[in-house]
Amino acid sequence: MAHNISSFYDCVRTIEILPGGAAPTKSKAQEKAPESTEVLSNLLCEVDIYDSKIRKKIENVSRLGDSHSNFYGKLVNWHSKGFWHYGIGLSDEHIFDLGENLDVFHKEDREIKFVMKVKHFSSEKTIRRLAHALCCFKDWHYGLLGWNCEHYSRLVVTNVAISYQVKKSPLAFLNHGGYHPTAVQDLTNYLHSLRLFELTQFDN
């Protein structure tokens, strides 16, 4: 799996607004409840993103997130073609897929399930961790066994980069027992470099 640790520092914390002065567009749900959307409105102010593709993905998170939704910032999965796929909820309609697509999709007729019984960050921290993880791992490539949507999603939400589907497979011994060997420390180092220590600490 190709990745470049030094590229993590392409993204640095800033208090400036989006390049060109454009503010993120808010969804209708956000316009109805501006008092509860501080995380979303500040999301793009917190990171300075030089990669246009990653910036667009984070804009989508900011634009489509609804902090009043039960799905917001939650670890979710759905079954398709014999596999469980994982992502992070943004609203009642939108999910961020951390698989090969690595972007927001409308759930349409998919049966989206909450992943239960996991120690997780607050919804607000999860959404911020998602934005920073997209920067941190922007040069990493999807791999079915080594770095898949379950590794990525669980890392963002629970700080454990594991795929239980890999762990239960006959090839687990070739893939660190289902765990990614460096992802947790890589993201932690990246967040600490930005002095975002609170995003590595659980609330309870």
C-alpha positions as CSV (number, residue, x, y, z in Angstrom):
1,M,0.0,0.0,0.0
2,A,1.5,3.3,-1.1
3,H,1.4,6.2,1.2
4,N,3.7,9.2,1.9
5,I,3.9,10.3,5.6
6,S,5.6,13.6,4.7
7,S,2.6,14.6,2.6
8,F,0.5,14.8,5.8
9,Y,1.9,18.2,6.4
10,D,0.5,19.6,3.2
11,C,-2.6,20.4,5.3
12,V,-2.2,22.9,8.1
13,R,-4.6,24.6,10.5
14,T,-5.7,28.1,9.6
15,I,-8.3,30.6,10.6
16,E,-8.8,31.9,7.1
17,I,-11.9,31.3,5.0
18,L,-12.0,29.2,1.9
19,P,-9.6,30.2,-0.9
20,G,-11.2,33.0,-3.0
21,G,-13.4,34.1,0.0
22,A,-16.2,31.6,-0.8
23,A,-18.1,30.3,2.3
24,P,-19.5,26.8,2.2
25,T,-23.1,26.5,1.1
26,K,-25.5,25.3,3.8
27,S,-28.2,22.8,3.4
28,K,-31.8,23.6,4.1
29,A,-31.6,21.7,7.4
30,Q,-28.6,23.8,8.4
31,E,-30.4,27.0,7.5
32,K,-33.3,26.0,9.8
33,A,-31.0,25.3,12.7
34,P,-27.9,27.6,12.5
35,E,-27.3,27.5,16.2
36,S,-26.4,23.8,16.0
37,T,-24.1,23.9,12.9
38,E,-21.0,25.6,14.3
39,V,-18.8,22.5,13.6
40,L,-20.0,22.4,10.0
41,S,-19.6,26.1,9.4
42,N,-16.1,26.1,10.8
43,L,-15.0,22.8,9.2
44,L,-13.4,24.4,6.2
45,C,-12.0,27.2,8.3
46,E,-10.0,24.7,10.4
47,V,-8.1,23.1,7.5
48,D,-6.2,24.7,4.7
49,I,-6.6,22.2,1.9
50,Y,-4.3,22.4,-1.1
51,D,-5.6,19.4,-2.9
52,S,-8.7,20.4,-4.9
53,K,-10.3,16.9,-4.9
54,I,-10.0,16.6,-1.1
55,R,-11.3,20.2,-0.7
56,K,-14.3,19.3,-2.7
57,K,-15.0,16.2,-0.5
58,I,-14.8,18.3,2.7
59,E,-17.0,20.9,1.1
60,N,-19.6,18.2,0.5
61,V,-19.4,17.1,4.2
62,S,-19.9,20.7,5.3
63,R,-22.7,21.3,2.8
64,L,-24.7,18.1,3.3
65,G,-24.2,17.5,7.0
66,D,-27.1,17.9,9.4
67,S,-26.2,18.0,13.0
68,H,-29.8,17.3,14.1
69,S,-29.9,14.0,12.3
70,N,-29.5,10.7,14.2
71,F,-27.0,9.6,11.5
72,Y,-24.7,12.6,11.9
73,G,-21.2,11.5,12.9
74,K,-22.3,7.8,13.4
75,L,-20.5,4.7,12.2
76,V,-22.8,3.0,9.7
77,N,-22.7,0.0,7.3
78,W,-24.7,-1.5,4.5
79,H,-24.6,-4.9,2.7
80,S,-24.0,-5.1,-1.0
81,K,-22.6,-7.8,-3.3
82,G,-21.7,-10.1,-0.4
83,F,-19.7,-7.6,1.7
84,W,-20.4,-5.1,4.5
85,H,-19.5,-1.6,3.4
86,Y,-18.7,1.1,6.0
87,G,-19.0,4.9,6.2
88,I,-20.0,7.8,8.4
89,G,-23.5,9.3,8.5
90,L,-24.0,13.0,7.6
91,S,-27.8,13.3,7.5
92,D,-30.9,11.3,7.1
93,E,-30.2,11.1,3.4
94,H,-26.4,11.3,3.0
95,I,-23.6,9.0,4.0
96,F,-19.8,9.5,3.5
97,D,-18.5,6.3,1.9
98,L,-14.9,5.7,3.0
99,G,-14.3,3.0,0.4
100,E,-13.2,3.3,-3.2
101,N,-15.6,6.1,-3.9
102,L,-14.4,8.2,-0.9
103,D,-17.2,10.7,-1.1
104,V,-20.8,11.5,-0.1
105,F,-23.7,9.4,-1.6
106,H,-27.5,9.6,-1.2
107,K,-28.6,6.4,0.6
108,E,-31.7,6.0,-1.7
109,D,-33.0,2.5,-1.1
110,R,-30.0,1.1,0.8
111,E,-30.7,-0.2,4.2
112,I,-28.2,1.7,6.4
113,K,-27.5,0.2,9.8
114,F,-25.8,1.8,12.8
115,V,-22.7,-0.1,14.0
116,M,-23.5,-0.7,17.7
117,K,-21.4,-1.4,20.8
118,V,-18.3,0.6,19.9
119,K,-16.6,3.3,21.9
120,H,-16.7,6.3,19.7
121,F,-15.9,10.0,19.6
122,S,-18.7,12.5,19.8
123,S,-20.5,13.3,16.5
124,E,-18.8,16.7,16.3
125,K,-15.3,15.3,16.8
126,T,-16.0,12.5,14.3
127,I,-16.9,15.0,11.6
128,R,-13.8,17.0,12.3
129,R,-11.7,13.8,12.4
130,L,-13.2,12.8,9.0
131,A,-12.1,16.1,7.4
132,H,-8.6,15.9,8.8
133,A,-8.3,12.2,7.9
134,L,-9.1,13.0,4.3
135,C,-6.1,15.3,4.3
136,C,-3.9,13.0,6.3
137,F,-4.5,9.9,4.1
138,K,-5.0,11.7,0.8
139,D,-2.2,9.7,-0.9
140,W,-3.2,6.3,0.5
141,H,-4.9,3.8,-1.8
142,Y,-7.8,1.6,-1.1
143,G,-7.0,-2.1,-0.6
144,L,-9.6,-4.8,0.1
145,L,-7.4,-6.5,2.7
146,G,-4.9,-3.8,3.8
147,W,-6.8,-0.5,3.9
148,N,-10.5,-0.8,3.2
149,C,-13.6,1.2,4.1
150,E,-14.0,-0.6,7.5
151,H,-10.4,0.2,8.5
152,Y,-10.9,3.8,7.5
153,S,-14.3,4.3,9.0
154,R,-13.6,2.6,12.3
155,L,-10.4,4.6,12.6
156,V,-12.2,7.9,12.2
157,V,-15.1,7.1,14.6
158,T,-13.4,4.8,17.2
159,N,-9.6,5.3,16.7
160,V,-9.1,1.6,16.0
161,A,-8.1,0.8,12.4
162,I,-9.5,-2.7,12.1
163,S,-11.5,-4.6,9.6
164,Y,-13.3,-7.5,11.3
165,Q,-14.1,-8.9,7.8
166,V,-10.4,-9.2,7.2
167,K,-9.8,-10.5,10.7
168,K,-12.2,-13.3,10.1
169,S,-10.8,-14.2,6.7
170,P,-8.2,-16.9,6.0
171,L,-5.8,-14.2,4.9
172,A,-5.9,-12.3,8.2
173,F,-2.4,-13.6,9.1
174,L,-1.0,-11.8,6.0
175,N,-2.7,-8.5,7.0
176,H,-1.8,-7.9,10.6
177,G,-4.8,-9.8,11.9
178,G,-7.2,-7.3,10.4
179,Y,-5.5,-4.2,11.9
180,H,-3.7,-1.6,9.9
181,P,-0.3,-1.4,11.6
182,T,0.3,2.4,11.4
183,A,-2.9,4.2,10.6
184,V,-3.8,5.1,14.3
185,Q,-0.4,6.5,15.0
186,D,-0.2,8.3,11.7
187,L,-3.5,10.1,12.3
188,T,-2.6,10.8,15.9
189,N,0.8,12.3,14.8
190,Y,-0.9,14.4,12.2
191,L,-3.6,15.8,14.5
192,H,-0.9,16.5,17.2
193,S,1.2,18.4,14.6
194,L,-1.8,20.7,14.2
195,R,-2.2,20.9,18.0
196,L,-5.6,19.3,17.7
197,F,-5.1,17.2,20.8
198,E,-8.8,17.2,21.6
199,L,-9.5,15.2,18.5
200,T,-7.5,12.3,19.8
201,Q,-9.3,12.2,23.2
202,F,-12.7,10.6,24.0
203,D,-15.2,12.7,25.8
204,N,-15.9,10.0,28.4
